[in-house]
Amino acid sequence: MGRGSLLVEGASLGRQIECDLKIEQDRGGFTLAGGYRVKGDRSQDLSVRIAPNDVGTYTVDARIGAVAADGIAKLESVPNLGLLWNASGTLHAAVALFDVADGCGFRGFLHEDERTLTWEIAFSRKQHAVKADNVVTLRRRR
């Protein structure tokens, strides 16, 4: 689960952004699937596939809303960096992943045509409470 801000070039205030991703690992790499929502807009689907390649980096295939981008990332050591672009070459994004107190930070820039965006999101692990019938509380509930 992530929360942060998205800033459009020329704007003085960032817009709140929330992400909810499920991360699954298999033999070929990682898949991140879920969605994101910028405050005031509708939710968008998000899907990213990250797989190691034969030259020591990672291949990235991202689908973010209606945008498709491919790229490359260096994720074996800090700083963790990535570069994404679309097929027509009109969109480019640079991203960085880094440790924060309770999770992972995700910061980046995106340039498309005449528009530039920047974002910063802090991700933390989302835990689901599991109910157990064999748990007894000694404190009275109010």
Secondary structure, 3 states (H helix, E strand, C coil): CEEEEEEECCCCCCEEEEEEEEEEEECCEEEEEEEEEECCCCCEEEEEEEEECCCCCEEEEEEECCEEEEEEEECCCCCEEEEEECCCCCEEEEEEEEEECCEEEEEEEEEECCEEEEEEEEECCCCCCCCCCCCCCCCCCC
